[in-house]
Amino acid sequence: MTIIHASLDGPGYRPLAAADSHLLCTELPRVLGGAWSPESLQAASRSGHLQRVWSGAAAAPVAFAEFQYVLDECQLHSIAVLPDFQRRGVGRRLLDALLDEAKGLGLRSCSLEVREGNQPARRLYEARGFIEVGRRRDYYPPLTGQGPREAAVLYSLDLC
């Protein structure tokens, strides 16, 4: 296991390990919706997506991020903190470590999209300097499977 960023709370920021997949595939649908499987994580990795976790004191992942880069732009696809660890600063640490990694790779910007109603995530991104650059109406299906579709809010951050 390669530790990229350490913390006082545990190993910290590191690449996704095969042993992490079962736990994440059980927990991620609760946070991000959709279906997750070890095979889908592996397929994303083979297609160039970088997958990172934030590990707690027991070395088990408590948060997950997936991104890729094209030329000099980081595209953040997913970031999620498992429910039992939300509201503890883990998302901030994970995002900061990911942005540090992106800068270390020489990337010049980072873009992402988030559900319009995900106010905690939007506050985090805005606190880290992300600027809203657009919206996609009726983009996300409802998390519960019922109700109206939700807009995607597009954000961008200059890493230079």
Biotite code that builds the C-alpha atoms (Angstrom):
import biotite.structure as struc

atoms = struc.array([
    struc.Atom([0.000, 0.000, 0.000], chain_id="A", res_id=1, res_name="MET", atom_name="CA", element="C"),
    struc.Atom([1.492, 3.349, -1.052], chain_id="A", res_id=2, res_name="THR", atom_name="CA", element="C"),
    struc.Atom([0.629, 6.223, 1.238], chain_id="A", res_id=3, res_name="ILE", atom_name="CA", element="C"),
    struc.Atom([0.463, 9.480, -0.664], chain_id="A", res_id=4, res_name="ILE", atom_name="CA", element="C"),
    struc.Atom([-0.562, 11.754, 2.214], chain_id="A", res_id=5, res_name="HIS", atom_name="CA", element="C"),
    struc.Atom([-0.444, 10.788, 5.891], chain_id="A", res_id=6, res_name="ALA", atom_name="CA", element="C"),
    struc.Atom([-2.512, 12.218, 8.719], chain_id="A", res_id=7, res_name="SER", atom_name="CA", element="C"),
    struc.Atom([-2.758, 12.069, 12.481], chain_id="A", res_id=8, res_name="LEU", atom_name="CA", element="C"),
    struc.Atom([-6.000, 10.086, 12.142], chain_id="A", res_id=9, res_name="ASP", atom_name="CA", element="C"),
    struc.Atom([-4.591, 7.142, 10.243], chain_id="A", res_id=10, res_name="GLY", atom_name="CA", element="C"),
    struc.Atom([-2.824, 6.289, 7.028], chain_id="A", res_id=11, res_name="PRO", atom_name="CA", element="C"),
    struc.Atom([-4.684, 9.035, 5.158], chain_id="A", res_id=12, res_name="GLY", atom_name="CA", element="C"),
    struc.Atom([-4.766, 9.486, 1.378], chain_id="A", res_id=13, res_name="TYR", atom_name="CA", element="C"),
    struc.Atom([-3.771, 6.503, -0.711], chain_id="A", res_id=14, res_name="ARG", atom_name="CA", element="C"),
    struc.Atom([-4.634, 4.604, -3.891], chain_id="A", res_id=15, res_name="PRO", atom_name="CA", element="C"),
    struc.Atom([-7.615, 2.271, -3.804], chain_id="A", res_id=16, res_name="LEU", atom_name="CA", element="C"),
    struc.Atom([-6.541, -1.288, -2.906], chain_id="A", res_id=17, res_name="ALA", atom_name="CA", element="C"),
    struc.Atom([-8.322, -4.426, -4.085], chain_id="A", res_id=18, res_name="ALA", atom_name="CA", element="C"),
    struc.Atom([-9.232, -5.194, -0.461], chain_id="A", res_id=19, res_name="ALA", atom_name="CA", element="C"),
    struc.Atom([-11.166, -1.880, -0.257], chain_id="A", res_id=20, res_name="ASP", atom_name="CA", element="C"),
    struc.Atom([-13.627, -2.761, -3.017], chain_id="A", res_id=21, res_name="SER", atom_name="CA", element="C"),
    struc.Atom([-16.135, -4.839, -1.036], chain_id="A", res_id=22, res_name="HIS", atom_name="CA", element="C"),
    struc.Atom([-16.679, -2.208, 1.657], chain_id="A", res_id=23, res_name="LEU", atom_name="CA", element="C"),
    struc.Atom([-16.890, 0.633, -0.840], chain_id="A", res_id=24, res_name="LEU", atom_name="CA", element="C"),
    struc.Atom([-19.299, -1.194, -3.146], chain_id="A", res_id=25, res_name="CYS", atom_name="CA", element="C"),
    struc.Atom([-21.583, -1.777, -0.170], chain_id="A", res_id=26, res_name="THR", atom_name="CA", element="C"),
    struc.Atom([-21.427, 1.819, 1.097], chain_id="A", res_id=27, res_name="GLU", atom_name="CA", element="C"),
    struc.Atom([-21.110, 4.023, -2.006], chain_id="A", res_id=28, res_name="LEU", atom_name="CA", element="C"),
    struc.Atom([-24.689, 3.488, -3.247], chain_id="A", res_id=29, res_name="PRO", atom_name="CA", element="C"),
    struc.Atom([-25.901, 5.037, 0.032], chain_id="A", res_id=30, res_name="ARG", atom_name="CA", element="C"),
    struc.Atom([-23.918, 8.178, -0.686], chain_id="A", res_id=31, res_name="VAL", atom_name="CA", element="C"),
    struc.Atom([-23.652, 8.445, -4.457], chain_id="A", res_id=32, res_name="LEU", atom_name="CA", element="C"),
    struc.Atom([-26.541, 6.280, -5.643], chain_id="A", res_id=33, res_name="GLY", atom_name="CA", element="C"),
    struc.Atom([-26.197, 3.884, -8.539], chain_id="A", res_id=34, res_name="GLY", atom_name="CA", element="C"),
    struc.Atom([-24.708, 0.427, -8.606], chain_id="A", res_id=35, res_name="ALA", atom_name="CA", element="C"),
    struc.Atom([-21.087, -0.145, -7.612], chain_id="A", res_id=36, res_name="TRP", atom_name="CA", element="C"),
    struc.Atom([-19.136, -3.380, -7.976], chain_id="A", res_id=37, res_name="SER", atom_name="CA", element="C"),
    struc.Atom([-15.486, -4.427, -7.779], chain_id="A", res_id=38, res_name="PRO", atom_name="CA", element="C"),
    struc.Atom([-15.691, -5.058, -11.517], chain_id="A", res_id=39, res_name="GLU", atom_name="CA", element="C"),
    struc.Atom([-16.929, -1.514, -12.241], chain_id="A", res_id=40, res_name="SER", atom_name="CA", element="C"),
    struc.Atom([-14.129, -0.057, -10.103], chain_id="A", res_id=41, res_name="LEU", atom_name="CA", element="C"),
    struc.Atom([-11.578, -2.179, -11.965], chain_id="A", res_id=42, res_name="GLN", atom_name="CA", element="C"),
    struc.Atom([-13.029, -1.197, -15.354], chain_id="A", res_id=43, res_name="ALA", atom_name="CA", element="C"),
    struc.Atom([-12.825, 2.500, -14.443], chain_id="A", res_id=44, res_name="ALA", atom_name="CA", element="C"),
    struc.Atom([-9.224, 2.036, -13.341], chain_id="A", res_id=45, res_name="SER", atom_name="CA", element="C"),
    struc.Atom([-8.334, 0.287, -16.609], chain_id="A", res_id=46, res_name="ARG", atom_name="CA", element="C"),
    struc.Atom([-9.856, 3.208, -18.539], chain_id="A", res_id=47, res_name="SER", atom_name="CA", element="C"),
    struc.Atom([-7.538, 5.707, -16.855], chain_id="A", res_id=48, res_name="GLY", atom_name="CA", element="C"),
    struc.Atom([-9.519, 6.762, -13.798], chain_id="A", res_id=49, res_name="HIS", atom_name="CA", element="C"),
    struc.Atom([-7.423, 7.256, -10.683], chain_id="A", res_id=50, res_name="LEU", atom_name="CA", element="C"),
    struc.Atom([-9.126, 6.036, -7.517], chain_id="A", res_id=51, res_name="GLN", atom_name="CA", element="C"),
    struc.Atom([-8.116, 7.224, -4.085], chain_id="A", res_id=52, res_name="ARG", atom_name="CA", element="C"),
    struc.Atom([-9.365, 6.615, -0.574], chain_id="A", res_id=53, res_name="VAL", atom_name="CA", element="C"),
    struc.Atom([-8.949, 8.295, 2.768], chain_id="A", res_id=54, res_name="TRP", atom_name="CA", element="C"),
    struc.Atom([-8.251, 5.658, 5.391], chain_id="A", res_id=55, res_name="SER", atom_name="CA", element="C"),
    struc.Atom([-8.964, 5.977, 9.063], chain_id="A", res_id=56, res_name="GLY", atom_name="CA", element="C"),
    struc.Atom([-7.087, 4.593, 12.036], chain_id="A", res_id=57, res_name="ALA", atom_name="CA", element="C"),
    struc.Atom([-7.950, 0.967, 11.140], chain_id="A", res_id=58, res_name="ALA", atom_name="CA", element="C"),
    struc.Atom([-6.638, 1.494, 7.555], chain_id="A", res_id=59, res_name="ALA", atom_name="CA", element="C"),
    struc.Atom([-10.143, 0.841, 6.180], chain_id="A", res_id=60, res_name="ALA", atom_name="CA", element="C"),
    struc.Atom([-11.396, 3.449, 3.704], chain_id="A", res_id=61, res_name="PRO", atom_name="CA", element="C"),
    struc.Atom([-13.769, 6.068, 5.072], chain_id="A", res_id=62, res_name="VAL", atom_name="CA", element="C"),
    struc.Atom([-13.934, 8.156, 1.883], chain_id="A", res_id=63, res_name="ALA", atom_name="CA", element="C"),
    struc.Atom([-13.470, 7.635, -1.846], chain_id="A", res_id=64, res_name="PHE", atom_name="CA", element="C"),
    struc.Atom([-12.533, 9.808, -4.816], chain_id="A", res_id=65, res_name="ALA", atom_name="CA", element="C"),
    struc.Atom([-12.268, 9.037, -8.506], chain_id="A", res_id=66, res_name="GLU", atom_name="CA", element="C"),
    struc.Atom([-10.748, 11.351, -11.077], chain_id="A", res_id=67, res_name="PHE", atom_name="CA", element="C"),
    struc.Atom([-8.907, 11.363, -14.336], chain_id="A", res_id=68, res_name="GLN", atom_name="CA", element="C"),
    struc.Atom([-6.878, 13.868, -16.208], chain_id="A", res_id=69, res_name="TYR", atom_name="CA", element="C"),
    struc.Atom([-6.917, 14.893, -19.813], chain_id="A", res_id=70, res_name="VAL", atom_name="CA", element="C"),
    struc.Atom([-3.965, 16.974, -20.962], chain_id="A", res_id=71, res_name="LEU", atom_name="CA", element="C"),
    struc.Atom([-3.601, 19.477, -18.104], chain_id="A", res_id=72, res_name="ASP", atom_name="CA", element="C"),
    struc.Atom([-7.112, 19.243, -16.602], chain_id="A", res_id=73, res_name="GLU", atom_name="CA", element="C"),
    struc.Atom([-8.239, 17.136, -13.659], chain_id="A", res_id=74, res_name="CYS", atom_name="CA", element="C"),
    struc.Atom([-11.817, 15.910, -13.943], chain_id="A", res_id=75, res_name="GLN", atom_name="CA", element="C"),
    struc.Atom([-13.208, 14.888, -10.557], chain_id="A", res_id=76, res_name="LEU", atom_name="CA", element="C"),
    struc.Atom([-15.872, 12.239, -11.181], chain_id="A", res_id=77, res_name="HIS", atom_name="CA", element="C"),
    struc.Atom([-16.801, 11.152, -7.659], chain_id="A", res_id=78, res_name="SER", atom_name="CA", element="C"),
    struc.Atom([-15.988, 12.061, -4.112], chain_id="A", res_id=79, res_name="ILE", atom_name="CA", element="C"),
    struc.Atom([-17.850, 10.561, -1.176], chain_id="A", res_id=80, res_name="ALA", atom_name="CA", element="C"),
    struc.Atom([-17.459, 10.210, 2.560], chain_id="A", res_id=81, res_name="VAL", atom_name="CA", element="C"),
    struc.Atom([-19.079, 7.153, 4.121], chain_id="A", res_id=82, res_name="LEU", atom_name="CA", element="C"),
    struc.Atom([-22.090, 8.107, 6.273], chain_id="A", res_id=83, res_name="PRO", atom_name="CA", element="C"),
    struc.Atom([-20.517, 7.306, 9.660], chain_id="A", res_id=84, res_name="ASP", atom_name="CA", element="C"),
    struc.Atom([-17.599, 9.655, 8.912], chain_id="A", res_id=85, res_name="PHE", atom_name="CA", element="C"),
    struc.Atom([-19.400, 12.661, 7.431], chain_id="A", res_id=86, res_name="GLN", atom_name="CA", element="C"),
    struc.Atom([-19.179, 16.102, 9.045], chain_id="A", res_id=87, res_name="ARG", atom_name="CA", element="C"),
    struc.Atom([-15.698, 15.372, 10.476], chain_id="A", res_id=88, res_name="ARG", atom_name="CA", element="C"),
    struc.Atom([-13.498, 17.124, 7.919], chain_id="A", res_id=89, res_name="GLY", atom_name="CA", element="C"),
    struc.Atom([-12.691, 13.939, 6.000], chain_id="A", res_id=90, res_name="VAL", atom_name="CA", element="C"),
    struc.Atom([-14.127, 15.277, 2.740], chain_id="A", res_id=91, res_name="GLY", atom_name="CA", element="C"),
    struc.Atom([-12.018, 18.422, 3.057], chain_id="A", res_id=92, res_name="ARG", atom_name="CA", element="C"),
    struc.Atom([-8.880, 16.372, 3.698], chain_id="A", res_id=93, res_name="ARG", atom_name="CA", element="C"),
    struc.Atom([-9.605, 14.045, 0.800], chain_id="A", res_id=94, res_name="LEU", atom_name="CA", element="C"),
    struc.Atom([-10.276, 16.932, -1.592], chain_id="A", res_id=95, res_name="LEU", atom_name="CA", element="C"),
    struc.Atom([-7.175, 18.835, -0.459], chain_id="A", res_id=96, res_name="ASP", atom_name="CA", element="C"),
    struc.Atom([-4.972, 15.755, -0.909], chain_id="A", res_id=97, res_name="ALA", atom_name="CA", element="C"),
    struc.Atom([-6.453, 15.087, -4.344], chain_id="A", res_id=98, res_name="LEU", atom_name="CA", element="C"),
    struc.Atom([-5.843, 18.692, -5.411], chain_id="A", res_id=99, res_name="LEU", atom_name="CA", element="C"),
    struc.Atom([-2.263, 18.468, -4.104], chain_id="A", res_id=100, res_name="ASP", atom_name="CA", element="C"),
    struc.Atom([-1.772, 15.320, -6.180], chain_id="A", res_id=101, res_name="GLU", atom_name="CA", element="C"),
    struc.Atom([-3.245, 17.045, -9.251], chain_id="A", res_id=102, res_name="ALA", atom_name="CA", element="C"),
    struc.Atom([-0.873, 19.995, -8.808], chain_id="A", res_id=103, res_name="LYS", atom_name="CA", element="C"),
    struc.Atom([2.019, 17.557, -8.388], chain_id="A", res_id=104, res_name="GLY", atom_name="CA", element="C"),
    struc.Atom([1.064, 15.997, -11.721], chain_id="A", res_id=105, res_name="LEU", atom_name="CA", element="C"),
    struc.Atom([1.343, 19.437, -13.312], chain_id="A", res_id=106, res_name="GLY", atom_name="CA", element="C"),
    struc.Atom([-2.390, 19.841, -13.899], chain_id="A", res_id=107, res_name="LEU", atom_name="CA", element="C"),
    struc.Atom([-3.603, 23.404, -14.342], chain_id="A", res_id=108, res_name="ARG", atom_name="CA", element="C"),
    struc.Atom([-7.309, 23.131, -13.498], chain_id="A", res_id=109, res_name="SER", atom_name="CA", element="C"),
    struc.Atom([-9.895, 20.870, -11.910], chain_id="A", res_id=110, res_name="CYS", atom_name="CA", element="C"),
    struc.Atom([-13.530, 20.550, -12.937], chain_id="A", res_id=111, res_name="SER", atom_name="CA", element="C"),
    struc.Atom([-16.427, 18.708, -11.365], chain_id="A", res_id=112, res_name="LEU", atom_name="CA", element="C"),
    struc.Atom([-20.189, 18.551, -11.196], chain_id="A", res_id=113, res_name="GLU", atom_name="CA", element="C"),
    struc.Atom([-22.394, 18.072, -8.167], chain_id="A", res_id=114, res_name="VAL", atom_name="CA", element="C"),
    struc.Atom([-26.084, 17.647, -7.453], chain_id="A", res_id=115, res_name="ARG", atom_name="CA", element="C"),
    struc.Atom([-27.709, 21.031, -6.991], chain_id="A", res_id=116, res_name="GLU", atom_name="CA", element="C"),
    struc.Atom([-29.197, 19.947, -3.668], chain_id="A", res_id=117, res_name="GLY", atom_name="CA", element="C"),
    struc.Atom([-25.926, 18.666, -2.211], chain_id="A", res_id=118, res_name="ASN", atom_name="CA", element="C"),
    struc.Atom([-25.281, 21.790, -0.159], chain_id="A", res_id=119, res_name="GLN", atom_name="CA", element="C"),
    struc.Atom([-22.516, 20.339, 2.068], chain_id="A", res_id=120, res_name="PRO", atom_name="CA", element="C"),
    struc.Atom([-20.460, 19.377, -0.999], chain_id="A", res_id=121, res_name="ALA", atom_name="CA", element="C"),
    struc.Atom([-21.136, 22.701, -2.697], chain_id="A", res_id=122, res_name="ARG", atom_name="CA", element="C"),
    struc.Atom([-20.021, 24.607, 0.417], chain_id="A", res_id=123, res_name="ARG", atom_name="CA", element="C"),
    struc.Atom([-16.835, 22.506, 0.522], chain_id="A", res_id=124, res_name="LEU", atom_name="CA", element="C"),
    struc.Atom([-16.011, 23.159, -3.139], chain_id="A", res_id=125, res_name="TYR", atom_name="CA", element="C"),
    struc.Atom([-16.719, 26.864, -2.838], chain_id="A", res_id=126, res_name="GLU", atom_name="CA", element="C"),
    struc.Atom([-14.616, 27.107, 0.346], chain_id="A", res_id=127, res_name="ALA", atom_name="CA", element="C"),
    struc.Atom([-11.738, 25.549, -1.608], chain_id="A", res_id=128, res_name="ARG", atom_name="CA", element="C"),
    struc.Atom([-12.053, 28.175, -4.355], chain_id="A", res_id=129, res_name="GLY", atom_name="CA", element="C"),
    struc.Atom([-14.137, 26.359, -6.956], chain_id="A", res_id=130, res_name="PHE", atom_name="CA", element="C"),
    struc.Atom([-16.250, 28.712, -9.077], chain_id="A", res_id=131, res_name="ILE", atom_name="CA", element="C"),
    struc.Atom([-19.656, 27.773, -10.474], chain_id="A", res_id=132, res_name="GLU", atom_name="CA", element="C"),
    struc.Atom([-19.344, 27.813, -14.278], chain_id="A", res_id=133, res_name="VAL", atom_name="CA", element="C"),
    struc.Atom([-22.637, 26.288, -15.435], chain_id="A", res_id=134, res_name="GLY", atom_name="CA", element="C"),
    struc.Atom([-25.603, 23.996, -14.864], chain_id="A", res_id=135, res_name="ARG", atom_name="CA", element="C"),
    struc.Atom([-27.191, 20.983, -16.504], chain_id="A", res_id=136, res_name="ARG", atom_name="CA", element="C"),
    struc.Atom([-30.946, 20.931, -15.908], chain_id="A", res_id=137, res_name="ARG", atom_name="CA", element="C"),
    struc.Atom([-32.638, 17.649, -14.936], chain_id="A", res_id=138, res_name="ASP", atom_name="CA", element="C"),
    struc.Atom([-29.321, 15.796, -15.060], chain_id="A", res_id=139, res_name="TYR", atom_name="CA", element="C"),
    struc.Atom([-29.330, 13.497, -12.015], chain_id="A", res_id=140, res_name="TYR", atom_name="CA", element="C"),
    struc.Atom([-32.027, 10.928, -11.298], chain_id="A", res_id=141, res_name="PRO", atom_name="CA", element="C"),
    struc.Atom([-33.451, 11.111, -7.765], chain_id="A", res_id=142, res_name="PRO", atom_name="CA", element="C"),
    struc.Atom([-31.303, 9.353, -5.160], chain_id="A", res_id=143, res_name="LEU", atom_name="CA", element="C"),
    struc.Atom([-34.319, 7.535, -3.766], chain_id="A", res_id=144, res_name="THR", atom_name="CA", element="C"),
    struc.Atom([-35.595, 6.401, -7.169], chain_id="A", res_id=145, res_name="GLY", atom_name="CA", element="C"),
    struc.Atom([-38.651, 8.640, -6.845], chain_id="A", res_id=146, res_name="GLN", atom_name="CA", element="C"),
    struc.Atom([-39.174, 12.345, -7.323], chain_id="A", res_id=147, res_name="GLY", atom_name="CA", element="C"),
    struc.Atom([-37.914, 14.949, -9.764], chain_id="A", res_id=148, res_name="PRO", atom_name="CA", element="C"),
    struc.Atom([-34.553, 14.863, -11.486], chain_id="A", res_id=149, res_name="ARG", atom_name="CA", element="C"),
    struc.Atom([-31.936, 17.226, -10.128], chain_id="A", res_id=150, res_name="GLU", atom_name="CA", element="C"),
    struc.Atom([-29.697, 19.770, -11.854], chain_id="A", res_id=151, res_name="ALA", atom_name="CA", element="C"),
    struc.Atom([-25.929, 19.315, -11.993], chain_id="A", res_id=152, res_name="ALA", atom_name="CA", element="C"),
    struc.Atom([-23.915, 22.345, -10.944], chain_id="A", res_id=153, res_name="VAL", atom_name="CA", element="C"),
    struc.Atom([-20.582, 22.619, -12.789], chain_id="A", res_id=154, res_name="LEU", atom_name="CA", element="C"),
    struc.Atom([-17.530, 23.946, -10.977], chain_id="A", res_id=155, res_name="TYR", atom_name="CA", element="C"),
    struc.Atom([-13.976, 24.763, -11.987], chain_id="A", res_id=156, res_name="SER", atom_name="CA", element="C"),
    struc.Atom([-10.800, 25.590, -10.060], chain_id="A", res_id=157, res_name="LEU", atom_name="CA", element="C"),
    struc.Atom([-7.547, 27.072, -11.365], chain_id="A", res_id=158, res_name="ASP", atom_name="CA", element="C"),
    struc.Atom([-4.687, 25.045, -9.856], chain_id="A", res_id=159, res_name="LEU", atom_name="CA", element="C"),
    struc.Atom([-1.898, 27.434, -10.890], chain_id="A", res_id=160, res_name="CYS", atom_name="CA", element="C"),
])
